């Protein structure tokens, strides 16, 4: 996936060295770096759908009913880390290391597990995570 991104975007020369250093970091190191930058500059790297004002004339309940796809965000892992890793592997079809890195990063900050999932499938995935002791949010 990282290779796909490299092909699609051209890195300006002034950022090339920085991007190369960032590419060598693990997921946990990247999560820690994001936290450090957020504190240093007083910003947040995450965007919240809830922070956006609703469209004019649209009631929040109506917007929630119309939504047909969801993003699954892992909020906390719980006590059964290995079980959660198994669920992440199964849902995302990632390898063991990638699933483990994602779960460990979720221990520091919420992590997106899967995007644009149909409502029924998202609810089933949420049940699987909760059965493994994790907390997820459908966005």
Buried (B, 14 or more C-beta within 10 A) or exposed (E): EEEEEEEEEEEEEEEEEEEEEEEEEEBEEBBBEBEEEBEEEEEEEEEEEEEEEEEEEEEEEEEEEEEEEBBBBBBEBBEBBEBBBBBBBEBBEBEEEBBBBBBBBBBEBBBEBBEEBEEEBBBEBBEBBEEBBBBBEBB
